[in-house]
């Protein structure tokens, strides 16, 4: 059961295509309305501009026909030929408009001829394209059709002026009778054309007002549609948002896979219960014993299905007032309000039996399931949330320690539980030390015993923990770190900081630096990528590193250890087999393990001068190691007499107080600025 789960960083992902499509589905109606509104506004502006140009053209046309009649009348009254020229200038306007209309009404409209006609009709060049556009595409409208019909009729009457003008051109002098006849004809034409012109103007004005009204209504309708759509979309969005908020609220408080309450909701309810009236409550932690085997053999799908199955069975077995939660992995928690100690124990035993009775089959394989359950009765003392969770965690772990598939009730007088709590305190202290970077590196020299041996620096890097100005040796904290799986994190700290120092140490490229690795790190698949990256960053050659592994950790999983060592040796690293000689099968596995050095355990070296058996053991290990092609290093060399004996035997290297005591491992070998006290630890 994991006691501490380090935080994980969730990567920030980029916007997914699905979310982009969702955004488009929400926004497209608004985009469409904006596009339509823009198109309608543009169209309205175009129509308004064209109508204005058409009205202006009509005004010019009306003035032209009126002036033509007027000047002919003046000519008839006075006989002044200058009025004839003015007549022709005025008549050119309706004639130009007539030529333009005929060009546009042709089977194949002649746009260029129409443009020239309207230009001759006195229209502004910038207005002519709008007039042509309006005439071509909207003369089918009833109001426009009526206007054009009045235009055509009035124009037909006005054309009667042309023969009068031609007659005047052929007769330079006008008689009294001709003058009276011209005046009569002009009066008749004026009587006919004036109402037609007025009707043409009135209909055009009415048509303009109708079109403007329609365009205004269309714009208002589009705006109303936009408002309705906005309200509808906002309502849909708010409804969708409420649904999402409800889902997020549920997801934030429940486990996605099992549907049970999650740790967040569990701790909040437990804290509320602890803050309430002091009645009898119980707290349980449940940890599945064989979950890893199911996950490893059947895959994560099998593990997920097992968790769902266990969740259903546990929910059916507890009281309606109890809260069952999945706390993470294969760990569950139950809050039992108003539960007497005997009832809590009875429920825990029933849950253990129910879990054990689960017949779980996956892909034809049957798996045996059991649970370790820790129970805490909360009525005996005032627990804080942290204390209650910690007590349940300890009780659950003790159930595992005592053989699994059992129930353990938390008792403050339990000696084994007290020892476990002490080790658990070390876990928190080690985590804080890692966060605060309070570990220190020391080194102890390893000397060659052969003349002409290596000349570069050779030492073992050692780990110390600083607390309140005191240095603690590994014996104080390594057992707890090994028990609770923290050694890989400590090993990485050592490697990372050792490489940083080695990279800045003079002559390091020709040295050998030994670093201890734990058995758990040998099983860590992520350590090799970590080491490659650390070497790349530090630019330290891998050849200067020698990793020390203990004999027991190496043979615990021999094939895995050999593969791990070969991968690191391929990078250039070397290996030393530490504490050699204390295992029962040392000589059997020596040839298989790809090590460069064999470190003779100090328990044989320390008393080898007084104990002949130890002398013979050291001598035998040295000879066998040399036969296997390995160099030997003797540990615990504490005086010159042992040093001389080792030279006699032919041991290659020596390490111990006779060679040198551990010193701070720094970029420059100057020692610490302010020496730290050493704690009295085993």
C-alpha positions, 0 to 999 in steps of 0.5 A, spaced: 500 500 500 503 506 498 503 511 504 505 517 500 504 518 492 508 524 489 505 529 485 504 528 478 504 534 473 499 534 468 501 536 461 498 542 458 495 540 452 493 544 446 486 545 443 483 539 441 480 538 434 474 536 437 473 542 442 475 546 435 469 543 432 465 545 438 467 552 438 465 552 431 458 549 432 456 554 437 459 560 433 457 559 426 449 562 427 452 568 429 457 568 424 452 567 419 447 572 422 453 577 421 455 576 414 447 576 412 447 583 416 453 585 412 450 583 406 443 586 407 447 593 409 451 593 403 445 591 399 441 596 402 446 602 401 447 600 394 439 600 393 439 607 396 444 609 392 441 607 386 434 610 387 437 616 389 441 616 382 435 614 379 431 620 382 436 625 380 436 622 373 428 623 373 429 630 375 434 631 370 429 628 365 423 632 367 427 639 367 429 637 360 422 636 357 420 642 361 425 646 358 424 643 351 417 645 351 419 652 354 424 654 349 420 652 343 414 656 346 419 662 347 421 661 340 414 661 337 412 667 341 419 671 339 422 668 333 428 668 336 433 663 333 437 662 340 431 659 343 431 653 338 439 652 340 436 652 347 431 647 345 436 642 342 440 642 349 434 641 353 431 636 348 438 632 348 437 630 356 430 626 354 433 623 348 439 621 351 435 617 357 431 614 351 437 611 348 440 608 354 433 605 356 432 602 349 440 599 350 438 596 356 431 593 354 434 590 348 435 582 347 442 583 349 443 589 353 448 594 351 451 597 357 456 601 354 451 605 349 446 605 356 452 609 359 453 614 354 446 615 353 445 616 361 451 621 360 448 625 355 442 625 359 446 629 364 447 624 369 453 624 373 458 619 371 459 616 378 451 615 378 450 612 372 452 604 374 447 605 379 442 607 375 444 601 370 444 596 376 437 598 378 434 598 371 437 591 369 435 587 376 429 591 379 425 593 373 420 587 374 418 590 381 411 592 380 413 599 382 419 600 377 415 597 372 409 602 372 415 608 373 418 605 366 411 605 363 410 612 365 417 614 362 415 610 356 409 614 355 411 621 357 417 620 352 412 618 346 408 624 347 415 628 348 417 625 341 412 629 338 417 635 339 422 632 334 417 634 328 416 641 330 424 642 331 425 639 324 420 643 321 423 650 324 430 647 322 427 647 315 424 654 315 428 659 317 422 664 318 416 663 321 409 665 319 404 668 323 399 662 321 405 657 323 407 660 329 399 659 332 400 652 329 406 651 333 403 654 339 397 650 339 401 643 338 406 645 344 400 646 348 397 640 346 403 636 348 404 640 354 397 638 356 399 631 355 406 630 358 405 634 364 400 629 368 405 623 365 411 627 368 408 628 374 405 621 375 412 618 373 415 623 378 410 621 383 410 613 382 418 614 382 417 617 389 412 612 392 417 606 389 423 609 393 419 610 399 416 603 398 423 600 397 426 604 403 420 601 407 422 594 405 429 595 406 428 598 413 423 592 415 428 587 412 434 590 417 429 590 423 427 583 421 435 581 421 436 585 427 430 581 431 433 575 428 440 576 431 437 578 438 432 572 438 438 567 436 443 571 441 438 569 446 436 562 444 444 561 444 445 564 450 440 560 453 443 554 450 450 556 452 447 557 459 444 550 460 450 547 457 454 550 462 450 548 468 450 541 465 458 541 464 458 545 471 454 539 474 458 534 471 465 537 473 462 538 480 460 530 480 467 529 477 471 533 482 468 529 487 467 522 484 472 517 481 470 516 474 471 509 473 467 506 479 463 512 481 465 512 488 466 518 492 474 520 491 479 522 496 477 530 496 469 528 497 472 523 502 476 528 506 471 533 506 466 529 509 471 526 514 473 533 516 466 535 517 464 529 521 470 530 526 468 537 527 461 535 529 458 532 535 463 528 539 459 521 538 462 514 536 465 514 529 469 509 525 474 510 519 476 504 515 482 503 509 481 497 505 487 495 500 487 490 495 492 484 496 493 481 489 491 487 485 498 488 482 498 481 480 491 482 476 494 488 473 500 485 471 497 479 468 491 481 465 492 488 464 489 495 466 483 493 463 482 487 468 485 491 474 479 496 472 474 491 472 476 488 478 476 495 482 469 496 479 467 489 481 469 490 488 466 497 488 459 494 487 460 489 492 463 493 498 457 498 496 452 493 497 455 491 504 455 497 508 450 501 511 446 507 507 449 512 512 456 510 510 461 513 505 465 509 501 470 512 497 476 510 492 482 514 495 487 512 489 489 505 486 487 499 489 485 503 496 478 504 498 476 508 504 469 508 508 467 513 513 462 510 518 458 515 522 455 513 529 458 506 529 460 502 535 467 499 536 464 492 535 460 494 530 465 497 526 470 491 527 464 486 525 463 490 518 470 490 517 470 482 518 464 482 513 467 486 508 474 482 508 470 476 507 466 479 501 472 481 498 475 474 499 469 471 496 470 474 489 470 470 484 474 474 479 475 471 472 479 474 466 480 471 459 480 464 462 484 466 468 481 466 475 484 470 480 484 470 488 482 476 491 483 479 498 483 485 502 487 488 508 483 493 512 485 498 517 480 500 522 480 506 527 475 508 532 475 515 532 471 516 539 477 515 544 481 521 542 480 528 538 483 526 532 484 532 526 483 530 519 491 528 518 491 524 524 485 520 523 488 519 515 494 517 518 492 512 523 487 509 518 493 508 513 498 505 519 492 500 521 492 498 514 499 497 513 499 493 519 494 488 516 499 487 510 505 487 515 501 481 519 500 477 513 495 480 509 487 478 508 486 481 515 483 486 519 487 491 524 484 495 529 489 501 530 491 501 538 496 507 540 499 501 545 501 496 539 509 496 539 510 494 532 505 499 530 509 504 534 515 502 530 512 503 523 510 510 525 517 511 527 519 509 520 513 513 517 516 519 520 522 518 517 518 518 510 516 525 511 523 527 513 526 524 507 521 527 503 522 534 506 529 533 505 529 532 498 524 538 497 529 542 501 535 539 498 538 538 505 542 531 503 550 532 503 555 528 499 562 525 502 567 521 499 572 516 501 578 515 498 580 508 495 587 507 494 591 502 489 595 497 493 599 495 486 605 499 484 604 502 477 596 502 478 591 507 476 594 514 478 587 518 478 582 520 483 578 513 486 573 514 491 566 512 493 561 517 494 557 517 500 550 520 503 549 524 509 543 528 511 543 534 515 538 536 520 539 542 524 546 542 523 547 535 525 549 530 520 546 523 520 549 517 517 545 513 512 544 507 517 539 512 520 534 513 514 536 508 509 532 502 512 526 507 512 527 509 505 528 502 503 522 500 506 517 505 503 520 505 496 524 512 497 531 509 495 530 511 487 529 518 489 535 518 493 539 515 488 537 520 483 539 525 488 546 522 489 547 521 481 545 528 479 549 532 485 555 527 484 555 529 476 554 536 478 560 536 482 565 531 478 563 536 472 567 541 476 572 537 479 579 538 477 582 531 473 575 528 474 576 525 467 581 520 469 578 518 476 573 513 478 567 515 482 563 509 485 556 511 487 551 506 491 545 504 487 539 500 491 535 494 489 529 498 487 533 502 482 535 496 479 528 495 477 526 502 475 525 502 468 526 510 468 533 510 471 537 509 464 533 515 461 534 519 467 542 517 467 543 518 460 540 525 460 544 527 467 550 525 463 548 529 457 547 535 461 553 534 466 558 533 460 561 528 465 564 521 461 560 515 463 567 511 464 568 515 470 562 512 474 562 506 477 556 504 480 556 499 487 550 494 488 550 489 493 550 482 492 543 481 495 540 486 491 543 483 485 541 476 486 534 477 488 532 478 481 539 476 477 536 476 470 533 483 471 540 486 474 544 483 469 540 486 463 540 493 467 548 492 468 549 491 461 545 497 459 549 501 463 556 498 461 554 499 454 554 507 456 561 506 459 559 505 466 563 500 470 560 496 476 562 494 483 559 488 487 559 491 494 559 487 501 561 480 497 562 474 501 556 475 506 551 471 501 550 464 501 551 463 493 556 469 492 561 464 488 555 461 484 553 468 481 560 471 481 561 469 474 554 471 471 554 478 474 558 483 469 562 487 474 569 490 474 570 490 481 569 485 487 568 489 494 570 484 500 565 485 505 569 489 511 566 484 516 572 479 514 577 484 513 576 487 520 578 481 524 583 478 518 589 478 522 586 475 529 581 470 525 585 465 520 578 463 517 577 471 515 584 471 512 582 465 508 576 468 506 579 474 504 584 470 500 579 466 497 575 471 495 581 475 492 583 469 488 576 467 485 575 474 483 582 474 479 580 468 476 573 471 474 577 477 471 575 482 477 579 486 481 578 486 488 577 492 493 578 491 501 573 495 505 574 497 513 582 497 512 583 501 519 590 500 520 597 499 516 598 492 519 591 490 515 594 494 509 600 490 509 596 483 509 592 485 503 598 487 499 601 480 501 595 477 499 594 481 492 588 485 493 588 490 488 585 496 492 583 498 499 578 503 503 578 505 510 580 509 515 587 507 514 587 510 507 582 516 509 576 518 512 570 521 509 570 528 507 565 533 504 565 531 496 566 538 493 568 541 486 575 543 490 577 539 496 577 544 501 572 541 506 566 545 509 566 552 511 563 550 518 564 543 520 557 540 522 556 535 528 556 528 527 550 524 530 551 518 534 547 513 530 548 506 528 
